[in-house]
Structures are given as C-alpha cells and as structure tokens.
Amino acid sequence: MPRDFCFASRLHAAIRASQLALALVLLITFFWPLPPAFAARLGGAYYVDDAEIGKVGSCEIESWSSFAANGDRISVFSPACVFNLGRPVELGTNLVNLRSDGEGNSLVTLTAKTVPIPIIGSYGFGLAVAGAVVYDPLDRTGTGLIINVPMTFDFSKQLRVNINFGAQYYNGDPHGLFGTGGAGISWTFVPKWSLISEVFAFMGPGQTNPRVQSGLRYSPTKQIDWDLIYGRNLAGEGANWITLGLTVRTGDNGSSD
C-alpha cells in the first residue's frame, strides 16, 4: 500500500477521533465556578497527563490527597474504565473533597479521554484528547468546560516526556477563558522505581506561575503505583504541598493500540 495513502488514512482517523471526543465533552458541558488549579487535572495526582489509556474492558482507580502548608487540602477518588464507543474511550469520574481558605467543598467530575494517535512500541509519539466537567452536589450546579491535549514522546522504555496544552472556561472570580499547559518527564532509574517532575501553568489574570511538582513512584507490580510528591503553587497560592497517591488497575490495562 502506498506510504502517502497510509499516512492520509491515519491522519483522517485521528481527526475523526478528535471530533468524536470533542463532541462527547460538549454534549455534557455545564457552566459554574471551578477552582482554577484543580480544573485541568485529568491525570491523577500529577497535573501533566500522558497520551495513553488502557485496553477496552480495563479499569483503574486513582486515589490521592494533597496537603498544603497553609492548611488547604485536596482529596480525590477517581475510578475510570475503557469502553468501545466506535474506538476506545476512557470514561471516569473524580469524587473530590477540598478545603481552601478555611472553606470546604465537594465536587463530582466527569471525564472522557481518547487516543487518536497511539504510541506503538517502546519509542515514538502519541496524542490524546481529554475533557472534563464538574458538578457540585451541594449547590446542584454545573461547571465550565475543560479541554486538554496530552502529547507523549517515548525515548526509551525508561524515559518519557509529556507535553500538555488546553483551555478552561471559568465562570467565577476571575471570570473568563484561561489557557493551561505543562511539561513533565518520567524516568525509571531502576526497576519498579521512577522519578517524575513537571512544570505547569494556568494562564490568566490573578494566577501564580510557574507551578511545579516532583515525586517518587514505586510500582511493585504493573497493577499498582504508589506516589509521594512535593509541589509548589499547586493552587496558585504560594504554598508548598505534599501529595500521597495510589493507583490500582484491573483487567488488561496495557496501553491501547
């Protein structure tokens, strides 16, 4: 088969998948205030997401808690499974409890993610499209739209670089459309142990940037990850944070291809 034809077919499939993911997110979009620092979190305890999901039928549960030196905190319980909706799509929810400036709140986040360009083999490039909306069960109100595009570059089995860019509409104070972005690196320096570092920003009025996190990940099996993370400015408030996280996977949770 001609190389140009293969490339055109792959590009066409990627565009159609991106349109499907965007349409899915737009159909479930509501508008209400969401804390800016939390809003772009689509990849668990780390802000910067990767361009992978599990195989159809697989599931994972992420749980993590972050504690700031100023008394703020965020706790998240996040189950997600991969379904075949014409192509693999990961659908999930984040159950969130947070405290900021002495005031508590609870949120329920709905997430969707698909991978138009999957990573093939131990080296290469991948691209995903993700989105989320959030519901406040106490006030019975919905939140703004979040869109994120993760890109992953695998240089070896041990070294991975992720780059994200996206946007969020925020209906609180400050009000408006904000840009989001970040870059992260993951290095498995010995079997079962990884170092992960990232820098990210929430671009708009009244925000404190850059924001950074670095952590140590222990993976005793392919189904379990433990994370211990130190961060700065996670919520843009000039505080230092400590995060503890656990991820448990079920089913065949290798990357989809």
C-alpha positions in Angstrom: 0.0 0.0 0.0 1.5 3.5 -0.9 3.0 5.3 2.0 1.1 8.5 1.3 -2.2 6.6 1.4 -1.4 5.1 4.8 -0.4 8.5 6.2 -3.6 10.1 4.9 -5.8 7.3 6.3 -4.1 7.6 9.7 -4.5 11.4 9.7 -8.1 11.1 8.7 -8.8 8.6 11.5 -7.1 10.9 14.0 -9.2 13.9 13.0 -12.4 11.9 13.3 -11.5 10.6 16.7 -10.6 14.1 17.9 -14.0 15.3 16.7 -15.8 12.5 18.5 -14.0 13.2 21.8 -14.8 17.0 21.5 -18.4 16.3 20.7 -18.7 14.0 23.7 -17.4 16.6 26.0 -19.5 19.4 24.6 -22.7 17.4 25.0 -22.2 17.1 28.7 -20.9 20.7 29.3 -22.3 22.9 32.1 -21.0 26.2 33.4 -20.2 27.1 37.0 -17.2 28.2 39.0 -14.4 25.6 39.4 -11.1 26.3 41.3 -8.6 27.1 38.5 -5.7 25.0 39.9 -7.8 21.8 40.2 -9.6 22.3 36.9 -7.1 21.0 34.5 -6.2 17.9 36.5 -7.2 15.0 34.2 -4.3 12.6 35.0 -4.5 11.8 38.7 -2.1 13.2 41.3 0.2 14.7 38.6 -1.1 17.6 36.6 0.5 16.7 33.3 -1.3 13.8 31.6 0.1 11.2 29.1 -1.3 10.1 25.8 -2.4 6.6 26.9 -5.4 4.8 28.1 -5.9 1.1 29.0 -7.4 -1.5 26.7 -11.2 -1.9 26.3 -12.6 -3.6 29.4 -9.8 -2.5 31.7 -10.3 -0.2 34.7 -8.2 1.7 37.2 -8.8 3.5 40.5 -6.8 6.5 41.4 -6.9 8.0 44.9 -4.7 10.8 46.2 -4.6 13.5 48.8 -2.7 16.8 48.7 -1.9 18.9 51.8 -0.6 22.5 51.7 1.5 24.3 54.3 -1.3 26.9 54.6 -3.9 24.4 55.6 -5.5 23.9 52.2 -6.1 20.3 51.0 -7.5 18.3 48.1 -8.6 14.6 48.3 -9.7 12.7 45.2 -11.1 9.2 44.5 -11.1 8.6 40.7 -12.4 5.3 39.1 -12.3 5.0 35.3 -12.9 2.3 32.7 -12.3 2.0 29.0 -15.3 1.3 26.7 -15.6 0.7 22.9 -17.6 3.6 21.5 -16.5 3.0 17.9 -13.0 3.4 19.3 -11.5 3.0 22.8 -12.7 5.8 25.1 -11.9 6.1 28.8 -14.8 7.4 30.9 -14.5 8.2 34.5 -15.4 10.3 37.5 -13.5 12.2 40.2 -15.0 12.4 43.6 -13.4 15.5 45.1 -13.3 16.9 48.6 -11.3 20.1 49.1 -10.6 22.9 51.6 -9.4 26.3 50.6 -9.1 29.4 52.9 -10.9 27.5 55.6 -13.9 26.7 53.5 -14.7 23.1 52.3 -16.5 21.9 49.2 -17.3 18.7 47.4 -17.3 18.1 43.7 -18.1 15.3 41.2 -16.1 15.4 38.0 -17.0 13.5 34.8 -14.0 12.8 32.5 -13.6 11.5 28.9 -10.3 10.6 27.1 -9.5 9.0 23.8 -6.2 8.4 21.9 -6.3 9.4 18.2 -2.6 8.7 17.7 -1.4 5.8 20.0 2.2 5.1 20.9 3.5 2.0 19.0 6.4 0.1 20.6 8.9 1.4 23.1 9.7 4.5 21.1 7.5 7.1 19.4 4.9 9.7 19.7 1.3 9.6 20.9 -1.5 12.2 21.1 -4.8 12.1 23.2 -7.8 14.3 23.6 -9.4 14.7 27.1 -12.1 16.7 28.7 -14.0 17.1 31.9 -17.0 18.8 33.5 -17.8 19.1 37.2 -21.0 19.0 39.3 -21.5 20.4 42.8 -23.8 18.1 44.6 -24.5 20.6 47.4 -25.4 23.6 45.3 -26.8 21.4 42.4 -24.9 23.4 39.9 -22.6 22.5 37.0 -19.1 23.8 35.9 -17.2 25.1 33.0 -15.7 23.1 30.1 -12.1 21.8 30.4 -10.2 20.6 27.3 -6.7 19.1 27.4 -4.5 17.7 24.7 -1.7 15.4 26.0 1.3 14.5 23.8 3.8 11.8 24.8 7.3 11.3 23.5 8.9 7.9 24.4 12.7 8.0 24.0 13.1 4.6 25.6 11.4 2.1 28.0 12.8 4.2 30.9 12.4 7.8 29.7 9.2 9.6 28.7 8.3 13.2 28.2 4.7 14.5 28.3 3.5 17.9 27.0 0.0 19.2 27.6 -1.9 22.2 26.3 -5.6 23.1 26.8 -8.1 25.6 28.0 -10.9 26.1 30.5 -13.8 28.5 30.7 -14.1 29.8 34.3 -17.3 31.5 35.5 -16.1 32.5 38.9 -13.7 35.3 40.0 -11.7 35.9 37.9 -14.1 35.3 35.1 -13.1 34.2 31.6 -11.3 31.8 29.4 -8.0 30.5 30.7 -5.1 28.7 28.9 -3.5 25.6 30.5 -0.2 24.0 29.7 2.6 21.9 31.2 5.5 19.6 30.6 6.7 16.6 32.5 9.4 14.0 32.5 9.3 10.4 33.9 12.5 8.4 34.4 12.5 4.8 35.6 16.0 4.8 37.0 15.8 1.2 38.4 13.1 -1.4 38.0 9.9 -0.5 39.9 11.1 3.0 40.8 10.6 6.2 38.9 11.3 9.9 39.3 8.6 12.2 37.9 8.9 16.0 37.6 6.7 18.6 35.9 6.2 22.3 35.5 2.8 23.7 34.5 0.8 27.0 34.3 -2.7 28.3 34.5 -2.6 31.3 32.3 -4.9 34.2 33.1 -5.4 37.2 35.4 -4.6 36.7 39.1 -2.6 33.4 38.7 0.7 32.5 40.2 3.1 30.7 37.8 5.1 28.6 37.3 3.8 25.7 39.3 6.0 22.6 39.9 5.9 19.1 41.3 8.5 16.3 41.7 7.9 12.9 43.1 9.0 9.3 43.6 6.9 6.5 42.2 7.1 2.9 43.4 5.4 0.2 41.2 5.6 -3.2 42.9 3.5 -4.7 40.0 2.1 -3.4 36.7 -1.2 -3.0 38.5 -0.1 -0.8 41.4 1.6 2.6 41.7 2.5 4.4 44.9 3.4 8.2 44.7 5.0 10.6 47.1 5.1 14.1 45.6 6.4 17.6 46.7 4.9 20.6 44.9 4.9 24.4 44.9 1.9 26.7 44.0 -0.4 23.8 43.1 -3.4 26.0 43.6 -1.6 29.3 42.7 -1.5 30.4 46.3 2.2 30.5 47.0 2.2 27.4 49.3 4.2 24.2 49.4 2.3 20.9 49.0 2.8 17.2 49.9 0.8 14.6 47.9 0.3 10.9 48.6 -1.3 8.8 45.8 -2.2 5.2 45.0 -3.3 3.8 41.6 -4.8 0.3 41.3 -5.5 -1.3 37.9 -7.8 -4.2 36.9 -8.1 -6.2 33.7 -5.7 -6.0 30.8 -4.6 -2.4 31.5 -1.8 -2.2 28.9 -1.9 0.8 26.5 -4.5 0.6 23.7 -3.2 0.2 20.2 
